[in-house]
Amino acid sequence: MDKDKRSRVFKNIFHAISIFVIITVGIIFFTNLSIAPVPEYKRNISETNAKIIVDINDKSETRTPIIRTYKEEEYNKLDENKIKKIMSVISGNIEGDIPAIELKGDKDVIYIYFIKDKEEVVPDNIPEIEIEVPKDEVDTAPYSTEYHKIIKDKLNIEDGKYSYKLKRYRTQYEKYFMHYNIIKISYELDGERYISIFGLNTTNVEDGVDFFDNEELNQPKEPEL
C-alpha cells in the first residue's frame, strides 16, 4: 500500500473513531440529564415578568418545586400537547425530584410569595388555587387527562402572607401514602392575570420511617375534602 492510500485509510479510521466518541459522549450526556434531578436554575421559570416563590416544609430540604409561570391569556391558548409537556416537566426527572409535604402539624401549609420585575408585590385580589388530583383507581402517575378531580379554592391571607393548608385528597388504602398533586395558582398583578403551575407530593411518612415497610388498612380512609 502506497503512502497516499495509507494516509487515507488512517484518516477514515480517525474520522470513524471521532464520530463514535462524539455519539457516545452525546448519549451519556443526555442520559445523565434524564436521570438527574432538575437543576435549581431550571426549577422556577417564567415566560413573563412575574412569578411566584413557594415556601414549603420539605422533608429533604434539598428540593424546591418545579414551577412554570405564564400570562393567563397565553396559557389558555396552549394546545393539549404543550400542556402535557408542562405537566411532565413539573413532575420532575426522577423519583424524589418533587418536594414532599408532610401532612402533620404546620408542615402541611405552603406559603406563596408573588414577584414582579424581581420585587415582591401584593396581588390585586386574593389568588385562586386549583389542585388537580389523579383519581383513586389511577396510580400516582404525574398527569392524566382522563382520570382526575379538581379542588378549587382561594389562598388564605394572614399578616400579609398568602398560604394554603394541604390535605389528603385521595382515598388512603395503606398505612403510609405518597400522593402527587398538580397545583395551579391564578392571580392578578397590576391588572394582568397570570398562572403559575407546579407539582407537590403529600405524605404521612415521618423522618426515619421506612416507606416500604407498609401495610394495607383494614378500612380505607376517605379523602379529606
KADA-V685223 format. One record per pair of residues at least 24 apart in sequence whose C-alpha atoms are under 6 Angstrom apart, sorted by the first residue. I is the first residue (numbers start at 1). J is the second residue. If there is no record, write none. Layout:
<<I;J> <I;J>>
//
This chain:
<<35;94> <37;93> <37;97> <43;67> <49;116> <49;117> <50;115> <50;116> <51;115> <52;113> <52;114> <52;115> <53;112> <53;113> <54;111> <54;112> <55;110> <55;111> <56;110> <57;107> <58;99> <58;100> <58;101> <63;99> <66;90> <66;198> <67;197> <67;198> <68;196> <68;197> <69;195> <69;196> <70;194> <70;195> <71;194> <72;193> <72;194> <72;195> <90;198> <90;199> <91;142> <91;199> <99;200> <100;201> <100;202> <101;202> <102;202> <102;203> <102;204> <103;204> <108;165> <108;166> <109;164> <109;165> <110;163> <110;164> <111;162> <111;163> <112;162> <112;163> <123;188> <123;189> <124;188> <124;189> <127;154> <127;155> <127;186> <127;187> <128;153> <128;154> <128;155> <128;185> <128;186> <129;153> <129;154> <129;184> <129;185> <130;183> <130;184> <131;182> <131;183> <132;181> <132;182> <133;181> <136;170> <168;223> <168;224> <169;223> <169;224> <170;223> <171;221> <171;222> <171;223> <172;220> <172;221> <173;216> <173;217> <173;220> <174;215> <174;216> <174;217> <175;215> <175;217> <177;203> <178;202> <178;203>>
//
